[in-house]
Amino acid sequence: MQLELKKVGVLLRDQDLDYPVAEVRDLFAPHGIEVCFIEGDEPPDDLDLVIALGGDGTVLRAFARFPQRPVLAINFGTVGFLTAGDRKDLARIVQLLVDGQYFVSERLVLSCRHPCGESLVFNEVTLRAHHKMLSTDVFVDDAKIRTIRGDGVVVGTPTGSTGLLMSMGAPLVMPEVRCMLLDGINEYNFTSRTLILPAEKRVRLRVSSETVDSQVALIADGREICSLAPGQEVYVGQAEHTARLIYLDDNYFFHNLSEKLSW
């Protein structure tokens, strides 16, 4: 998939840090590509590409603000597992981009419907109790499959399998695979295992009446969305569109596992 690049937006990790603003403009200018630095709450809607200068958190911000736009991430953070390269390679990355030497990774996005509205999710949806054990009734396509008792429950994407889910011992999943991962956090059950579901399935999580903690947090991609009470439900399924990440190397996933996660 080749992109027609006329206007590129740049999203910064932190407006107060020292970023090569002039260098980015100068790299794109000879190719007739306009560069727009994204500021404020009303970003432009005519961008062909968003470049995220930061870490994985900046990538998630780019997805959230521009869900229909492809994202090229350049690591200005620490780990930067979702990024295509580091800041020292900025000039080479831009040249490969304008030369068409890249490919687009299509990623599953989840839609999470909850009592406070609806949220798009790129990594994972988490239910977590603040102080006591959380009991969550889990339904797949309206059939109850089990009750998970522990610190919480996670429903994630393959993109999220290298984040929170990885720290829980869940399997790594190549990001282009279309599936959901469901797992309990510190589940009070020695036989618990990660469940992998087809992307077309619908997951319903209900805070069980057995839950005694009055503060159950619903968290999407690390951001707390709202609090849930016993009896309230969350619905998770695939969104209508995918997320698109730009990479320059066909083996980027295994390269990042080796370089970023010491795999």
Secondary structure, DSSP 8 states (H G I E B T S, - for coil): -----SEEEEEES-TTS---HHHHHHHHGGGT-EEEE--SSS--S--SEEEEEESHHHHHHHHHH-TTS-EEEEE-SS--TT-SEEGGGHHHHHHHHHTT--EEEEE--EEEEETTEEEEESSEEEEEESSS-EEEEEEETTEEEEEEEESEEEEE-TGGGGTHHHHTT-----TTS-EEEEEEES-S-TT---EEEETT--EEEEE-TT---S-EEEEETTEEEEEE-TT-EEEEEE-SS-EEEEES-TTHHHHHHHHHH--
